[in-house]
Amino acid sequence: ADILVVPDLESGNMVAKQLEYLGNAQVGRLLTRTDPVSLPVASPVQAPSGHRTANLNNPSQSPGDWATLRHLTVQGQAGVVSVPAGAYGDFTANGQCGFRLGTLDASEPEVYHFQRLTLNGQSRLEVVGPVIVHLGHGLTLNASMGQADQPDWLQLHLPAGGVTLNGNSRLDAIVIAPKGTVIINGNSELHGRVACSRLTLNGNGKLMAAGQNLPGGG
């Protein structure tokens, strides 16, 4: 443990505080006092208008009309399915399947709304252009999400929940969760920027600053 000398908020005197590290956690640069920064606002999630549920198990299957789709599960040999912008319910990817968001060479972000987004196993979420993803519930990530060399392409807005990274998962994104907790567990990595109520790093979890500033300049 290290000893920090910081100002006491009540008396104004300098006091000694102990900083304790758990597991293999490390701290690079620590600011003991700075001006307060307002957290960006995460916009509400739009409710889906679709009513259908689709389950895809191979590449020959189609989700049908996206305008009427509410819930989607991809698994088996379905591969990575390209999803147009819109408001949806629960999307789940299993195995080595996944979803592809955005449009190549787009100059403006496309906007998605999901009530729940679940990535299991070795599944993934790819982005091929800038997107804003609004999530109605917290995100638990057990896979990879985002574009490794373009974290700014993926903005995650969580008005109520938080984000948890497990195992060897990796997230490349701008995360805006003003009321939620971001938890990066052992051997997981988050590359980008984070605005959240609480931040927890466990084991060999890593938060790597990358990309541009948060919306609003944070």
Solvent accessible surface area in square Angstrom, and as a share of the most:
residue,aa,sasa,rsa
1,A,89,0.69
2,D,70,0.36
3,I,111,0.56
4,L,48,0.24
5,V,95,0.55
6,V,24,0.14
7,P,30,0.19
8,D,43,0.22
9,L,161,0.80
10,E,169,0.76
11,S,69,0.45
12,G,53,0.51
13,N,97,0.50
14,M,119,0.53
15,V,49,0.28
16,A,73,0.57
17,K,112,0.47
18,Q,120,0.53
19,L,48,0.24
20,E,116,0.52
21,Y,75,0.29
22,L,131,0.65
23,G,72,0.70
24,N,100,0.51
25,A,34,0.26
26,Q,165,0.74
27,V,71,0.41
28,G,82,0.79
29,R,214,0.78
30,L,86,0.43
31,L,122,0.61
32,T,74,0.43
33,R,157,0.57
34,T,96,0.56
35,D,114,0.59
36,P,135,0.85
37,V,107,0.61
38,S,105,0.67
39,L,81,0.40
40,P,21,0.13
41,V,127,0.73
42,A,9,0.07
43,S,48,0.31
44,P,107,0.68
45,V,33,0.19
46,Q,110,0.49
47,A,82,0.64
48,P,14,0.09
49,S,106,0.69
50,G,4,0.04
51,H,139,0.62
52,R,69,0.25
53,T,87,0.50
54,A,11,0.09
55,N,82,0.42
56,L,7,0.04
57,N,63,0.32
58,N,56,0.29
59,P,107,0.68
60,S,102,0.66
61,Q,75,0.34
62,S,84,0.54
63,P,16,0.10
64,G,40,0.38
65,D,85,0.44
66,W,58,0.20
67,A,76,0.59
68,T,41,0.24
69,L,2,0.01
70,R,83,0.30
71,H,57,0.26
72,L,1,0.00
73,T,31,0.18
74,V,0,0.00
75,Q,59,0.26
76,G,50,0.48
77,Q,138,0.61
78,A,10,0.08
79,G,31,0.29
80,V,28,0.16
81,V,20,0.12
82,S,64,0.41
83,V,6,0.03
84,P,57,0.36
85,A,47,0.37
86,G,26,0.25
87,A,28,0.22
88,Y,6,0.02
89,G,1,0.01
90,D,47,0.25
91,F,1,0.00
92,T,32,0.19
93,A,0,0.00
94,N,40,0.21
95,G,40,0.38
96,Q,125,0.55
97,C,2,0.01
98,G,0,0.00
99,F,1,0.01
100,R,76,0.28
101,L,0,0.00
102,G,17,0.17
103,T,68,0.39
104,L,127,0.63
105,D,133,0.69
106,A,31,0.24
107,S,105,0.68
108,E,127,0.57
109,P,55,0.34
110,E,49,0.22
111,V,61,0.35
112,Y,0,0.00
113,H,12,0.05
114,F,1,0.00
115,Q,44,0.20
116,R,116,0.42
117,L,9,0.04
118,T,49,0.28
119,L,0,0.00
120,N,52,0.27
121,G,50,0.48
122,Q,131,0.58
123,S,1,0.01
124,R,82,0.30
125,L,2,0.01
126,E,46,0.21
127,V,1,0.01
128,V,41,0.24
129,G,1,0.01
130,P,26,0.16
131,V,1,0.01
132,I,32,0.16
133,V,0,0.00
134,H,13,0.06
135,L,3,0.01
136,G,21,0.20
137,H,77,0.34
138,G,42,0.41
139,L,3,0.01
140,T,69,0.40
141,L,0,0.00
142,N,60,0.31
143,A,10,0.08
144,S,51,0.33
145,M,2,0.01
146,G,19,0.19
147,Q,62,0.28
148,A,64,0.50
149,D,105,0.54
150,Q,69,0.30
151,P,14,0.09
152,D,49,0.25
153,W,71,0.25
154,L,0,0.00
155,Q,39,0.18
156,L,0,0.00
157,H,17,0.08
158,L,0,0.00
159,P,33,0.21
160,A,70,0.54
161,G,18,0.18
162,G,18,0.17
163,V,0,0.00
164,T,34,0.20
165,L,0,0.00
166,N,44,0.23
167,G,44,0.42
168,N,129,0.66
169,S,3,0.02
170,R,80,0.29
171,L,0,0.00
172,D,4,0.02
173,A,0,0.00
174,I,5,0.03
175,V,0,0.00
176,I,1,0.00
177,A,0,0.00
178,P,29,0.18
179,K,160,0.68
180,G,7,0.07
181,T,46,0.26
182,V,0,0.00
183,I,51,0.26
184,I,0,0.00
185,N,36,0.18
186,G,27,0.25
187,N,87,0.44
188,S,0,0.00
189,E,47,0.21
190,L,0,0.00
191,H,30,0.14
192,G,1,0.01
193,R,80,0.29
194,V,32,0.18
195,A,3,0.02
196,C,23,0.14
197,S,66,0.43
198,R,172,0.63
199,L,80,0.40
200,T,52,0.30
201,L,66,0.33
202,N,63,0.32
203,G,33,0.32
204,N,64,0.33
205,G,11,0.11
206,K,99,0.42
207,L,62,0.31
208,M,88,0.39
209,A,80,0.62
210,A,31,0.24
211,G,33,0.31
212,Q,132,0.59
213,N,98,0.50
214,L,17,0.09
215,P,50,0.32
216,G,90,0.86
217,G,56,0.54
218,G,39,0.38
